[in-house]
Amino acid sequence: MKKLPLTVLLILLGPVSAYIGMYSQITCKPSQAGFWIIIALGMAIGVSITLVVQRIKAKK
C-alpha cells in the first residue's frame, strides 16, 4: 500500500478518460454505453475511497 496514490490514480484513469472522451454521446439509457461508463466511474470512485479509508485506519 506504499503506492496508494498511484493505485488510486490508475483505478480512476480509465473510467474518467472514457467519460471525458464520450461526454457528448452519453445518454442515461441503460441500453447506451454511456450509462455503463457512468456506473463504472461510480464504482471506481467507491473503490478509491475505500482504499484511502483503509489506509487511514491502518495507520491508526
N, CA, C and O atoms as a Tripos MOL2 file, in Angstrom:
@<TRIPOS>MOLECULE
protein
  240   239    60     0     0
PROTEIN
NO_CHARGES

@<TRIPOS>ATOM
      1 N           0.8100   -1.1930    0.0000 N.3       1 MET1
      2 CA          0.0000    0.0000    0.0000 C.3       1 MET1
      3 C           0.8550    1.2600    0.0000 C.2       1 MET1
      4 O           0.3300    2.3570    0.1850 O.2       1 MET1
      5 N           2.1440    1.1250   -0.2000 N.am      2 LYS2
      6 CA          3.0070    2.3020   -0.2330 C.3       2 LYS2
      7 C           2.7240    3.1600   -1.4520 C.2       2 LYS2
      8 O           2.9810    4.3640   -1.4330 O.2       2 LYS2
      9 N           2.2070    2.5690   -2.4960 N.am      3 LYS3
     10 CA          1.9540    3.3050   -3.7340 C.3       3 LYS3
     11 C           0.4660    3.5720   -3.9110 C.2       3 LYS3
     12 O          -0.0620    3.4730   -5.0190 O.2       3 LYS3
     13 N          -0.2040    3.9080   -2.8250 N.am      4 LEU4
     14 CA         -1.6460    4.1310   -2.8710 C.3       4 LEU4
     15 C          -2.0510    5.2480   -3.8270 C.2       4 LEU4
     16 O          -3.0050    5.0650   -4.5830 O.2       4 LEU4
     17 N          -1.3690    6.4040   -3.8320 N.am      5 PRO5
     18 CA         -1.7900    7.4490   -4.7850 C.3       5 PRO5
     19 C          -1.7450    6.9750   -6.2360 C.2       5 PRO5
     20 O          -2.6330    7.3070   -7.0210 O.2       5 PRO5
     21 N          -0.7280    6.2090   -6.5990 N.am      6 LEU6
     22 CA         -0.6290    5.6870   -7.9590 C.3       6 LEU6
     23 C          -1.7490    4.6830   -8.2330 C.2       6 LEU6
     24 O          -2.3320    4.6810   -9.3170 O.2       6 LEU6
     25 N          -2.0440    3.8430   -7.2630 N.am      7 THR7
     26 CA         -3.1150    2.8640   -7.4140 C.3       7 THR7
     27 C          -4.4590    3.5490   -7.6230 C.2       7 THR7
     28 O          -5.2250    3.1790   -8.5130 O.2       7 THR7
     29 N          -4.7370    4.5510   -6.7950 N.am      8 VAL8
     30 CA         -6.0000    5.2850   -6.9140 C.3       8 VAL8
     31 C          -6.0750    5.9860   -8.2640 C.2       8 VAL8
     32 O          -7.1270    5.9910   -8.9040 O.2       8 VAL8
     33 N          -4.9710    6.5740   -8.6970 N.am      9 LEU9
     34 CA         -4.9430    7.2650   -9.9860 C.3       9 LEU9
     35 C          -5.2230    6.2990  -11.1330 C.2       9 LEU9
     36 O          -5.9880    6.6240  -12.0410 O.2       9 LEU9
     37 N          -4.6170    5.1250  -11.1010 N.am     10 LEU10
     38 CA         -4.8290    4.1560  -12.1710 C.3      10 LEU10
     39 C          -6.2550    3.6110  -12.1790 C.2      10 LEU10
     40 O          -6.8200    3.3580  -13.2430 O.2      10 LEU10
     41 N          -6.8390    3.4310  -10.9870 N.am     11 ILE11
     42 CA         -8.2170    2.9510  -10.9200 C.3      11 ILE11
     43 C          -9.1660    3.9710  -11.5380 C.2      11 ILE11
     44 O         -10.1200    3.5990  -12.2210 O.2      11 ILE11
     45 N          -8.9090    5.2570  -11.3010 N.am     12 LEU12
     46 CA         -9.8010    6.3090  -11.7920 C.3      12 LEU12
     47 C          -9.5250    6.7090  -13.2330 C.2      12 LEU12
     48 O         -10.4150    7.2320  -13.9040 O.2      12 LEU12
     49 N          -8.3210    6.4780  -13.7210 N.am     13 LEU13
     50 CA         -7.9160    6.9630  -15.0360 C.3      13 LEU13
     51 C          -8.7710    6.4040  -16.1770 C.2      13 LEU13
     52 O          -9.1950    7.1620  -17.0500 O.2      13 LEU13
     53 N          -9.0260    5.1180  -16.1870 N.am     14 GLY14
     54 CA         -9.7940    4.5100  -17.2770 C.3      14 GLY14
     55 C         -11.2110    5.0440  -17.3960 C.2      14 GLY14
     56 O         -11.5880    5.5540  -18.4510 O.2      14 GLY14
     57 N         -12.0080    4.9370  -16.3320 N.am     15 PRO15
     58 CA        -13.3830    5.4450  -16.4330 C.3      15 PRO15
     59 C         -13.4710    6.9510  -16.6760 C.2      15 PRO15
     60 O         -14.3420    7.4060  -17.4170 O.2      15 PRO15
     61 N         -12.5790    7.7250  -16.0620 N.am     16 VAL16
     62 CA        -12.6160    9.1830  -16.2620 C.3      16 VAL16
     63 C         -12.2710    9.5340  -17.6980 C.2      16 VAL16
     64 O         -12.9230   10.3890  -18.2980 O.2      16 VAL16
     65 N         -11.2580    8.8870  -18.2600 N.am     17 SER17
     66 CA        -10.8890    9.1910  -19.6430 C.3      17 SER17
     67 C         -11.9900    8.7560  -20.6140 C.2      17 SER17
     68 O         -12.2500    9.4430  -21.6020 O.2      17 SER17
     69 N         -12.6330    7.6290  -20.3400 N.am     18 ALA18
     70 CA        -13.7500    7.2050  -21.1910 C.3      18 ALA18
     71 C         -14.9200    8.1760  -21.0810 C.2      18 ALA18
     72 O         -15.5760    8.4810  -22.0770 O.2      18 ALA18
     73 N         -15.1760    8.6570  -19.8810 N.am     19 TYR19
     74 CA        -16.2660    9.6190  -19.6760 C.3      19 TYR19
     75 C         -15.9800   10.9180  -20.4170 C.2      19 TYR19
     76 O         -16.8620   11.4610  -21.0820 O.2      19 TYR19
     77 N         -14.7580   11.4190  -20.3070 N.am     20 ILE20
     78 CA        -14.3860   12.6610  -20.9960 C.3      20 ILE20
     79 C         -14.4450   12.4660  -22.5070 C.2      20 ILE20
     80 O         -14.9380   13.3340  -23.2280 O.2      20 ILE20
     81 N         -13.9490   11.3420  -22.9830 N.am     21 GLY21
     82 CA        -13.9370   11.0860  -24.4200 C.3      21 GLY21
     83 C         -15.3170   10.9230  -25.0290 C.2      21 GLY21
     84 O         -15.5220   11.2680  -26.1930 O.2      21 GLY21
     85 N         -16.2610   10.4050  -24.2680 N.am     22 MET22
     86 CA        -17.5980   10.1510  -24.7990 C.3      22 MET22
     87 C         -18.6500   11.0960  -24.2330 C.2      22 MET22
     88 O         -19.8440   10.8310  -24.3740 O.2      22 MET22
     89 N         -18.2400   12.1870  -23.5990 N.am     23 TYR23
     90 CA        -19.1690   13.0730  -22.8950 C.3      23 TYR23
     91 C         -20.3350   13.5260  -23.7680 C.2      23 TYR23
     92 O         -21.4800   13.5300  -23.3170 O.2      23 TYR23
     93 N         -20.0570   13.9040  -24.9950 N.am     24 SER24
     94 CA        -21.1230   14.4270  -25.8560 C.3      24 SER24
     95 C         -22.1040   13.3420  -26.3020 C.2      24 SER24
     96 O         -23.2230   13.6520  -26.7090 O.2      24 SER24
     97 N         -21.6980   12.0860  -26.2300 N.am     25 GLN25
     98 CA        -22.5500   10.9880  -26.6950 C.3      25 GLN25
     99 C         -23.2760   10.2610  -25.5640 C.2      25 GLN25
    100 O         -24.0540    9.3430  -25.8220 O.2      25 GLN25
    101 N         -23.0320   10.6580  -24.3270 N.am     26 ILE26
    102 CA        -23.5960    9.9250  -23.1970 C.3      26 ILE26
    103 C         -25.0550   10.3040  -22.9820 C.2      26 ILE26
    104 O         -25.4000   11.4760  -22.8340 O.2      26 ILE26
    105 N         -25.8890    9.2940  -22.9690 N.am     27 THR27
    106 CA        -27.2800    9.4580  -22.5510 C.3      27 THR27
    107 C         -27.4890    8.5090  -21.3760 C.2      27 THR27
    108 O         -26.6880    7.5970  -21.1720 O.2      27 THR27
    109 N         -28.5020    8.7020  -20.6390 N.am     28 CYS28
    110 CA        -28.7100    7.8840  -19.4370 C.3      28 CYS28
    111 C         -29.6880    6.7410  -19.6600 C.2      28 CYS28
    112 O         -30.4490    6.3860  -18.7600 O.2      28 CYS28
    113 N         -29.6700    6.1750  -20.8330 N.am     29 LYS29
    114 CA        -30.4890    4.9930  -21.0930 C.3      29 LYS29
    115 C         -29.6320    3.7570  -20.8230 C.2      29 LYS29
    116 O         -28.4860    3.7070  -21.2710 O.2      29 LYS29
    117 N         -30.1450    2.7690  -20.1120 N.am     30 PRO30
    118 CA        -29.3520    1.5780  -19.8190 C.3      30 PRO30
    119 C         -28.8680    0.8290  -21.0600 C.2      30 PRO30
    120 O         -27.9160    0.0520  -20.9790 O.2      30 PRO30
    121 N         -29.5040    1.0500  -22.1940 N.am     31 SER31
    122 CA        -29.0680    0.3640  -23.4100 C.3      31 SER31
    123 C         -27.8820    1.0680  -24.0650 C.2      31 SER31
    124 O         -27.3000    0.5330  -25.0090 O.2      31 SER31
    125 N         -27.5200    2.2300  -23.5940 N.am     32 GLN32
    126 CA        -26.4100    3.0030  -24.1630 C.3      32 GLN32
    127 C         -25.1290    2.7360  -23.3710 C.2      32 GLN32
    128 O         -25.1790    2.5060  -22.1630 O.2      32 GLN32
    129 N         -23.9920    2.7670  -24.0490 N.am     33 ALA33
    130 CA        -22.7080    2.5180  -23.3920 C.3      33 ALA33
    131 C         -22.3790    3.6040  -22.3710 C.2      33 ALA33
    132 O         -21.7250    3.3250  -21.3670 O.2      33 ALA33
    133 N         -22.8170    4.8190  -22.6110 N.am     34 GLY34
    134 CA        -22.5260    5.9190  -21.6910 C.3      34 GLY34
    135 C         -23.0830    5.6850  -20.3020 C.2      34 GLY34
    136 O         -22.4670    6.0700  -19.3090 O.2      34 GLY34
    137 N         -24.2360    5.0610  -20.2270 N.am     35 PHE35
    138 CA        -24.8380    4.7360  -18.9340 C.3      35 PHE35
    139 C         -23.8980    3.8460  -18.1370 C.2      35 PHE35
    140 O         -23.7080    4.0540  -16.9390 O.2      35 PHE35
    141 N         -23.3150    2.8650  -18.7900 N.am     36 TRP36
    142 CA        -22.4280    1.9300  -18.1010 C.3      36 TRP36
    143 C         -21.0980    2.5790  -17.7530 C.2      36 TRP36
    144 O         -20.4630    2.1900  -16.7730 O.2      36 TRP36
    145 N         -20.6650    3.5620  -18.5370 N.am     37 ILE37
    146 CA        -19.4450    4.2950  -18.1850 C.3      37 ILE37
    147 C         -19.6660    5.0710  -16.8940 C.2      37 ILE37
    148 O         -18.7790    5.1300  -16.0430 O.2      37 ILE37
    149 N         -20.8450    5.6660  -16.7450 N.am     38 ILE38
    150 CA        -21.1560    6.3880  -15.5120 C.3      38 ILE38
    151 C         -21.1890    5.4240  -14.3250 C.2      38 ILE38
    152 O         -20.6960    5.7570  -13.2470 O.2      38 ILE38
    153 N         -21.7600    4.2450  -14.5110 N.am     39 ILE39
    154 CA        -21.7710    3.2310  -13.4480 C.3      39 ILE39
    155 C         -20.3380    2.8260  -13.0910 C.2      39 ILE39
    156 O         -19.9970    2.7400  -11.9110 O.2      39 ILE39
    157 N         -19.5010    2.5770  -14.0940 N.am     40 ALA40
    158 CA        -18.1060    2.1840  -13.8510 C.3      40 ALA40
    159 C         -17.3390    3.2990  -13.1540 C.2      40 ALA40
    160 O         -16.5050    3.0270  -12.2910 O.2      40 ALA40
    161 N         -17.6080    4.5440  -13.5160 N.am     41 LEU41
    162 CA        -16.9490    5.6780  -12.8660 C.3      41 LEU41
    163 C         -17.3330    5.7270  -11.3870 C.2      41 LEU41
    164 O         -16.4790    5.9590  -10.5310 O.2      41 LEU41
    165 N         -18.5910    5.5140  -11.0890 N.am     42 GLY42
    166 CA        -19.0320    5.4900   -9.6920 C.3      42 GLY42
    167 C         -18.3850    4.3660   -8.9060 C.2      42 GLY42
    168 O         -18.0080    4.5490   -7.7490 O.2      42 GLY42
    169 N         -18.2560    3.2050   -9.5290 N.am     43 MET43
    170 CA        -17.6020    2.0800   -8.8640 C.3      43 MET43
    171 C         -16.1280    2.3690   -8.6190 C.2      43 MET43
    172 O         -15.6010    2.0380   -7.5570 O.2      43 MET43
    173 N         -15.4580    2.9810   -9.5880 N.am     44 ALA44
    174 CA        -14.0430    3.3130   -9.4350 C.3      44 ALA44
    175 C         -13.8400    4.3240   -8.3110 C.2      44 ALA44
    176 O         -12.8900    4.2140   -7.5350 O.2      44 ALA44
    177 N         -14.7260    5.3030   -8.2250 N.am     45 ILE45
    178 CA        -14.6350    6.2820   -7.1420 C.3      45 ILE45
    179 C         -14.8470    5.5850   -5.7960 C.2      45 ILE45
    180 O         -14.1440    5.8760   -4.8290 O.2      45 ILE45
    181 N         -15.8010    4.6780   -5.7340 N.am     46 GLY46
    182 CA        -16.0480    3.9340   -4.4990 C.3      46 GLY46
    183 C         -14.8540    3.0980   -4.0700 C.2      46 GLY46
    184 O         -14.5070    3.0740   -2.8900 O.2      46 GLY46
    185 N         -14.2270    2.4180   -5.0060 N.am     47 VAL47
    186 CA        -13.0410    1.6100   -4.6960 C.3      47 VAL47
    187 C         -11.9070    2.5050   -4.2160 C.2      47 VAL47
    188 O         -11.2110    2.1570   -3.2620 O.2      47 VAL47
    189 N         -11.7110    3.6410   -4.8560 N.am     48 SER48
    190 CA        -10.6450    4.5610   -4.4650 C.3      48 SER48
    191 C         -10.8610    5.0920   -3.0540 C.2      48 SER48
    192 O          -9.9240    5.1470   -2.2570 O.2      48 SER48
    193 N         -12.0840    5.4780   -2.7460 N.am     49 ILE49
    194 CA        -12.3860    5.9750   -1.3970 C.3      49 ILE49
    195 C         -12.1600    4.8770   -0.3650 C.2      49 ILE49
    196 O         -11.6240    5.1370    0.7130 O.2      49 ILE49
    197 N         -12.5660    3.6540   -0.6890 N.am     50 THR50
    198 CA        -12.3690    2.5340    0.2260 C.3      50 THR50
    199 C         -10.8900    2.2940    0.4930 C.2      50 THR50
    200 O         -10.5040    2.0610    1.6380 O.2      50 THR50
    201 N         -10.0560    2.3450   -0.5380 N.am     51 LEU51
    202 CA         -8.6170    2.1560   -0.3530 C.3      51 LEU51
    203 C          -8.0220    3.2310    0.5420 C.2      51 LEU51
    204 O          -7.2070    2.9310    1.4150 O.2      51 LEU51
    205 N          -8.4190    4.4700    0.3350 N.am     52 VAL52
    206 CA         -7.8920    5.5720    1.1440 C.3      52 VAL52
    207 C          -8.3270    5.4110    2.5990 C.2      52 VAL52
    208 O          -7.5160    5.5980    3.5060 O.2      52 VAL52
    209 N          -9.5820    5.0710    2.8330 N.am     53 VAL53
    210 CA        -10.0800    4.8950    4.2000 C.3      53 VAL53
    211 C          -9.3700    3.7350    4.8870 C.2      53 VAL53
    212 O          -9.0230    3.8380    6.0630 O.2      53 VAL53
    213 N          -9.1520    2.6410    4.1780 N.am     54 GLN54
    214 CA         -8.4450    1.5050    4.7640 C.3      54 GLN54
    215 C          -7.0220    1.8810    5.1420 C.2      54 GLN54
    216 O          -6.5170    1.4370    6.1730 O.2      54 GLN54
    217 N          -6.3780    2.6860    4.3270 N.am     55 ARG55
    218 CA         -5.0120    3.0990    4.6420 C.3      55 ARG55
    219 C          -4.9850    4.0020    5.8650 C.2      55 ARG55
    220 O          -4.0950    3.8810    6.7070 O.2      55 ARG55
    221 N          -5.9500    4.9030    5.9690 N.am     56 ILE56
    222 CA         -6.0160    5.7830    7.1370 C.3      56 ILE56
    223 C          -6.2500    4.9660    8.4060 C.2      56 ILE56
    224 O          -5.6230    5.2230    9.4330 O.2      56 ILE56
    225 N          -7.1510    3.9810    8.3400 N.am     57 LYS57
    226 CA         -7.4170    3.1340    9.5060 C.3      57 LYS57
    227 C          -6.1990    2.2910    9.8730 C.2      57 LYS57
    228 O          -5.9530    2.0480   11.0550 O.2      57 LYS57
    229 N          -5.4400    1.8460    8.8870 N.am     58 ALA58
    230 CA         -4.2590    1.0230    9.1470 C.3      58 ALA58
    231 C          -3.1600    1.8210    9.8400 C.2      58 ALA58
    232 O          -2.3710    1.2560   10.5980 O.2      58 ALA58
    233 N          -3.1010    3.1130    9.5920 N.am     59 LYS59
    234 CA         -2.0750    3.9480   10.2190 C.3      59 LYS59
    235 C          -2.3740    4.2290   11.6860 C.2      59 LYS59
    236 O          -1.4630    4.5520   12.4490 O.2      59 LYS59
    237 N          -3.6430    4.1120   12.0940 N.am     60 LYS60
    238 CA         -4.0130    4.4170   13.4880 C.3      60 LYS60
    239 C          -3.6100    3.3360   14.4380 C.2      60 LYS60
    240 O          -3.8520    3.4480   15.6400 O.2      60 LYS60
@<TRIPOS>BOND
     1     1     2 1
     2     2     3 1
     3     3     4 2
     4     3     5 am
     5     5     6 1
     6     6     7 1
     7     7     8 2
     8     7     9 am
     9     9    10 1
    10    10    11 1
    11    11    12 2
    12    11    13 am
    13    13    14 1
    14    14    15 1
    15    15    16 2
    16    15    17 am
    17    17    18 1
    18    18    19 1
    19    19    20 2
    20    19    21 am
    21    21    22 1
    22    22    23 1
    23    23    24 2
    24    23    25 am
    25    25    26 1
    26    26    27 1
    27    27    28 2
    28    27    29 am
    29    29    30 1
    30    30    31 1
    31    31    32 2
    32    31    33 am
    33    33    34 1
    34    34    35 1
    35    35    36 2
    36    35    37 am
    37    37    38 1
    38    38    39 1
    39    39    40 2
    40    39    41 am
    41    41    42 1
    42    42    43 1
    43    43    44 2
    44    43    45 am
    45    45    46 1
    46    46    47 1
    47    47    48 2
    48    47    49 am
    49    49    50 1
    50    50    51 1
    51    51    52 2
    52    51    53 am
    53    53    54 1
    54    54    55 1
    55    55    56 2
    56    55    57 am
    57    57    58 1
    58    58    59 1
    59    59    60 2
    60    59    61 am
    61    61    62 1
    62    62    63 1
    63    63    64 2
    64    63    65 am
    65    65    66 1
    66    66    67 1
    67    67    68 2
    68    67    69 am
    69    69    70 1
    70    70    71 1
    71    71    72 2
    72    71    73 am
    73    73    74 1
    74    74    75 1
    75    75    76 2
    76    75    77 am
    77    77    78 1
    78    78    79 1
    79    79    80 2
    80    79    81 am
    81    81    82 1
    82    82    83 1
    83    83    84 2
    84    83    85 am
    85    85    86 1
    86    86    87 1
    87    87    88 2
    88    87    89 am
    89    89    90 1
    90    90    91 1
    91    91    92 2
    92    91    93 am
    93    93    94 1
    94    94    95 1
    95    95    96 2
    96    95    97 am
    97    97    98 1
    98    98    99 1
    99    99   100 2
   100    99   101 am
   101   101   102 1
   102   102   103 1
   103   103   104 2
   104   103   105 am
   105   105   106 1
   106   106   107 1
   107   107   108 2
   108   107   109 am
   109   109   110 1
   110   110   111 1
   111   111   112 2
   112   111   113 am
   113   113   114 1
   114   114   115 1
   115   115   116 2
   116   115   117 am
   117   117   118 1
   118   118   119 1
   119   119   120 2
   120   119   121 am
   121   121   122 1
   122   122   123 1
   123   123   124 2
   124   123   125 am
   125   125   126 1
   126   126   127 1
   127   127   128 2
   128   127   129 am
   129   129   130 1
   130   130   131 1
   131   131   132 2
   132   131   133 am
   133   133   134 1
   134   134   135 1
   135   135   136 2
   136   135   137 am
   137   137   138 1
   138   138   139 1
   139   139   140 2
   140   139   141 am
   141   141   142 1
   142   142   143 1
   143   143   144 2
   144   143   145 am
   145   145   146 1
   146   146   147 1
   147   147   148 2
   148   147   149 am
   149   149   150 1
   150   150   151 1
   151   151   152 2
   152   151   153 am
   153   153   154 1
   154   154   155 1
   155   155   156 2
   156   155   157 am
   157   157   158 1
   158   158   159 1
   159   159   160 2
   160   159   161 am
   161   161   162 1
   162   162   163 1
   163   163   164 2
   164   163   165 am
   165   165   166 1
   166   166   167 1
   167   167   168 2
   168   167   169 am
   169   169   170 1
   170   170   171 1
   171   171   172 2
   172   171   173 am
   173   173   174 1
   174   174   175 1
   175   175   176 2
   176   175   177 am
   177   177   178 1
   178   178   179 1
   179   179   180 2
   180   179   181 am
   181   181   182 1
   182   182   183 1
   183   183   184 2
   184   183   185 am
   185   185   186 1
   186   186   187 1
   187   187   188 2
   188   187   189 am
   189   189   190 1
   190   190   191 1
   191   191   192 2
   192   191   193 am
   193   193   194 1
   194   194   195 1
   195   195   196 2
   196   195   197 am
   197   197   198 1
   198   198   199 1
   199   199   200 2
   200   199   201 am
   201   201   202 1
   202   202   203 1
   203   203   204 2
   204   203   205 am
   205   205   206 1
   206   206   207 1
   207   207   208 2
   208   207   209 am
   209   209   210 1
   210   210   211 1
   211   211   212 2
   212   211   213 am
   213   213   214 1
   214   214   215 1
   215   215   216 2
   216   215   217 am
   217   217   218 1
   218   218   219 1
   219   219   220 2
   220   219   221 am
   221   221   222 1
   222   222   223 1
   223   223   224 2
   224   223   225 am
   225   225   226 1
   226   226   227 1
   227   227   228 2
   228   227   229 am
   229   229   230 1
   230   230   231 1
   231   231   232 2
   232   231   233 am
   233   233   234 1
   234   234   235 1
   235   235   236 2
   236   235   237 am
   237   237   238 1
   238   238   239 1
   239   239   240 2
@<TRIPOS>SUBSTRUCTURE
     1 MET1         2 RESIDUE 1 A MET
     2 LYS2         6 RESIDUE 1 A LYS
     3 LYS3        10 RESIDUE 1 A LYS
     4 LEU4        14 RESIDUE 1 A LEU
     5 PRO5        18 RESIDUE 1 A PRO
     6 LEU6        22 RESIDUE 1 A LEU
     7 THR7        26 RESIDUE 1 A THR
     8 VAL8        30 RESIDUE 1 A VAL
     9 LEU9        34 RESIDUE 1 A LEU
    10 LEU10       38 RESIDUE 1 A LEU
    11 ILE11       42 RESIDUE 1 A ILE
    12 LEU12       46 RESIDUE 1 A LEU
    13 LEU13       50 RESIDUE 1 A LEU
    14 GLY14       54 RESIDUE 1 A GLY
    15 PRO15       58 RESIDUE 1 A PRO
    16 VAL16       62 RESIDUE 1 A VAL
    17 SER17       66 RESIDUE 1 A SER
    18 ALA18       70 RESIDUE 1 A ALA
    19 TYR19       74 RESIDUE 1 A TYR
    20 ILE20       78 RESIDUE 1 A ILE
    21 GLY21       82 RESIDUE 1 A GLY
    22 MET22       86 RESIDUE 1 A MET
    23 TYR23       90 RESIDUE 1 A TYR
    24 SER24       94 RESIDUE 1 A SER
    25 GLN25       98 RESIDUE 1 A GLN
    26 ILE26      102 RESIDUE 1 A ILE
    27 THR27      106 RESIDUE 1 A THR
    28 CYS28      110 RESIDUE 1 A CYS
    29 LYS29      114 RESIDUE 1 A LYS
    30 PRO30      118 RESIDUE 1 A PRO
    31 SER31      122 RESIDUE 1 A SER
    32 GLN32      126 RESIDUE 1 A GLN
    33 ALA33      130 RESIDUE 1 A ALA
    34 GLY34      134 RESIDUE 1 A GLY
    35 PHE35      138 RESIDUE 1 A PHE
    36 TRP36      142 RESIDUE 1 A TRP
    37 ILE37      146 RESIDUE 1 A ILE
    38 ILE38      150 RESIDUE 1 A ILE
    39 ILE39      154 RESIDUE 1 A ILE
    40 ALA40      158 RESIDUE 1 A ALA
    41 LEU41      162 RESIDUE 1 A LEU
    42 GLY42      166 RESIDUE 1 A GLY
    43 MET43      170 RESIDUE 1 A MET
    44 ALA44      174 RESIDUE 1 A ALA
    45 ILE45      178 RESIDUE 1 A ILE
    46 GLY46      182 RESIDUE 1 A GLY
    47 VAL47      186 RESIDUE 1 A VAL
    48 SER48      190 RESIDUE 1 A SER
    49 ILE49      194 RESIDUE 1 A ILE
    50 THR50      198 RESIDUE 1 A THR
    51 LEU51      202 RESIDUE 1 A LEU
    52 VAL52      206 RESIDUE 1 A VAL
    53 VAL53      210 RESIDUE 1 A VAL
    54 GLN54      214 RESIDUE 1 A GLN
    55 ARG55      218 RESIDUE 1 A ARG
    56 ILE56      222 RESIDUE 1 A ILE
    57 LYS57      226 RESIDUE 1 A LYS
    58 ALA58      230 RESIDUE 1 A ALA
    59 LYS59      234 RESIDUE 1 A LYS
    60 LYS60      238 RESIDUE 1 A LYS
